[in-house]
Amino acid sequence: MTYNYQNYLNSGANFVVIGEGEQTMLELASSLIDNKSYHDISGIAFKKDNQYIKTPERTKIKQIKEFTICKTTCFCIKHIRHCLS
């Protein structure tokens, strides 16, 4: 989602992933699971104190092979672009 993120946040979304989401979703999920700050994660938008926060864009992945994930971990994310096995 690269545009209109304000409408999604106003409709109840806690976060909007902007641009390529593979690495962003992994970092966001990890920060939420570990109860760590997500404010420095590139490629997300969220609301804080009724203000829209949009972090800087994430550098695009040139090849999906650059994205690594533990093969024993499965993240089920609706609408993900790639199936990583």
N, C-alpha and C positions, 0 to 999 in steps of 0.2 A: 504494500500500500504506500504509494508515494504522494498521494494527494488526499484531501478531504479527511485527514485523520481527526480533526476536531469533531466532526459529526459522529464518528465511531466512539470517541471518548465521551461525548455528550449523551450517547445512547447507552452507556453503561460499560463499555470496554475499559479495562484497567490499563491496558497497554496496546499500542499499535506498532507492529514491526514494519519498518520502512525499507523498501528495497529488497535485496537478497536476504533471505531470512535464516539460512541454515546455521551459520555461526552465531548470529544474533539470538535465535531461539535457544540454542544450547547455553549461551552465556546467561540469558535471562532466566531460564529454568533453573540453572545452577545457583544463581544468586538468590532466587526466591526459596529454593529448597534449603539452602544454607543460611537463610535469613541475613544476607549481605546486601550492601547497597547496589542498586542497579543504575544509579544516576550517571555513571561513566560508561555505560554500555553504548557503543555506537549503533545507530540505526533504529532507535525506538522513540516513541512519543508517549507521554502520559500527562496526567494533570496532577498538580500539587498546589494546594491552597488556591484553588480555582484559577490557576494559571496553566497554560499549555507549555509543556517542556518538550522540546524536540532536540535530541542529541545529534551530533554531527553524523553525516553519512558514513557508512562502513565502506571500506575499500572493496570493490567487487572481486569476487573469486574468479580467477582466470580459468582454472580447470577444477572441476569437482574433486579431482584427486587430491587437491590441496586441502580439502576439508576432511579432517580425520575425526573419527568417533570410535569409541570402544565397541568392538563387534558384539560384545555380550550385553550391551545396553541398548534398549529399544525405546525410542521416543515416538509416540504416536501423535503426529501433528496433522490436523486436517489441512488439506490443500498444499502440502509440501511439494516442492518441485521435483525432488529426486528421491528415489528409494535407495537408502544406503544399507548395504548388507556386509 
